[in-house]
Amino acid sequence: MEESTPVEITEVKKPFVVVLGKHEYIVENAERLLKAASLDTVGFVTLEETMTYLRANTVDGTLIGGGVDPHDRLALVKMIKEEFPAVKVIEHFGGPATIVSEVQQAFQS
């Protein structure tokens, strides 16, 4: 009988996405959709919480909802580009129907 070579199983890492939205219910909905698509998430409704989390944790992407204050949006994008250039920035405008595809597309590029 021939000896088989063990196959190494490697776990596929799920992208981790931080969600910033204007209202708690929006953030919760976005997180629910992303988790259903096998993505790990954490969500916030303030710029300060989001920045603090990003500086303390390793993440793969940040989803910024369309209702986020434009000044907060610009500040967050600037911080990510300067401090974490490998983190994908996904700016979402519109309803929830396209959130998952927008995030998945960001990780494919």
C-alpha positions as CSV (number, residue, x, y, z in Angstrom):
1,M,0.0,0.0,0.0
2,E,1.4,3.4,-1.0
3,E,1.9,6.0,1.8
4,S,-0.1,9.1,1.2
5,T,1.3,12.6,1.7
6,P,-0.6,14.6,4.3
7,V,-2.5,17.5,2.8
8,E,-2.0,20.8,4.6
9,I,-5.3,22.6,5.2
10,T,-5.0,26.3,5.2
11,E,-7.7,28.4,6.7
12,V,-9.0,31.2,4.4
13,K,-8.9,34.5,6.3
14,K,-12.1,36.4,6.1
15,P,-11.7,40.1,5.4
16,F,-12.3,42.2,8.5
17,V,-14.3,45.4,7.7
18,V,-14.9,48.4,10.0
19,V,-18.3,50.0,9.2
20,L,-18.9,53.7,9.9
21,G,-22.5,54.9,9.5
22,K,-24.6,57.9,10.6
23,H,-27.2,55.9,12.6
24,E,-26.9,52.7,14.7
25,Y,-29.7,50.9,12.8
26,I,-27.8,51.6,9.5
27,V,-24.5,50.2,10.9
28,E,-26.3,47.2,12.3
29,N,-28.0,46.4,9.0
30,A,-24.7,46.8,7.1
31,E,-22.9,44.5,9.6
32,R,-25.7,41.9,9.3
33,L,-25.4,41.9,5.5
34,L,-21.6,41.6,5.5
35,K,-21.6,38.9,8.1
36,A,-24.1,36.9,6.0
37,A,-21.6,37.2,3.2
38,S,-18.8,35.7,5.4
39,L,-17.1,38.9,6.3
40,D,-16.1,39.9,9.8
41,T,-17.2,43.4,10.9
42,V,-17.3,45.9,13.7
43,G,-19.4,49.1,13.4
44,F,-19.4,52.6,14.8
45,V,-21.4,55.8,14.5
46,T,-18.7,58.3,15.4
47,L,-15.5,59.2,13.7
48,E,-13.5,59.2,17.0
49,E,-14.5,55.6,17.8
50,T,-13.7,54.5,14.3
51,M,-10.3,56.1,14.3
52,T,-9.4,54.7,17.7
53,Y,-10.4,51.2,16.7
54,L,-8.4,51.4,13.4
55,R,-5.3,52.6,15.3
56,A,-5.6,49.7,17.8
57,N,-6.5,46.8,15.5
58,T,-5.6,45.2,12.2
59,V,-8.4,45.5,9.6
60,D,-8.7,44.9,5.9
61,G,-11.2,47.5,4.9
62,T,-13.5,50.4,6.0
63,L,-17.0,50.9,4.8
64,I,-18.2,54.5,5.1
65,G,-21.9,55.0,4.7
66,G,-23.3,57.8,2.5
67,G,-24.9,59.6,5.5
68,V,-21.6,60.2,7.3
69,D,-20.7,63.9,7.7
70,P,-18.5,64.9,4.7
71,H,-15.8,66.4,7.0
72,D,-15.7,63.1,9.0
73,R,-15.5,61.2,5.8
74,L,-12.6,63.2,4.5
75,A,-10.8,63.0,7.9
76,L,-11.2,59.2,8.0
77,V,-10.1,58.7,4.4
78,K,-7.0,60.9,4.9
79,M,-6.1,59.1,8.1
80,I,-6.4,55.7,6.5
81,K,-4.4,56.7,3.4
82,E,-1.6,58.2,5.6
83,E,-1.4,55.6,8.4
84,F,-2.8,52.4,6.8
85,P,-2.4,52.5,3.1
86,A,-3.1,48.8,2.7
87,V,-6.6,49.2,4.2
88,K,-9.3,49.3,1.5
89,V,-11.7,52.3,1.7
90,I,-15.2,51.6,0.4
91,E,-17.5,54.6,0.2
92,H,-21.1,53.5,0.0
93,F,-23.9,55.7,-1.2
94,G,-27.4,54.5,-1.6
95,G,-29.4,51.6,-0.3
96,P,-28.2,48.4,1.3
97,A,-28.7,46.2,-1.8
98,T,-25.2,46.9,-3.2
99,I,-23.2,46.9,0.1
100,V,-21.9,43.3,-0.2
101,S,-21.0,43.5,-3.9
102,E,-19.2,46.8,-3.3
103,V,-17.1,45.4,-0.5
104,Q,-16.4,42.1,-2.3
105,Q,-15.3,44.1,-5.4
106,A,-12.9,46.2,-3.3
107,F,-11.1,43.1,-2.1
108,Q,-10.8,41.7,-5.6
109,S,-9.0,44.8,-6.9
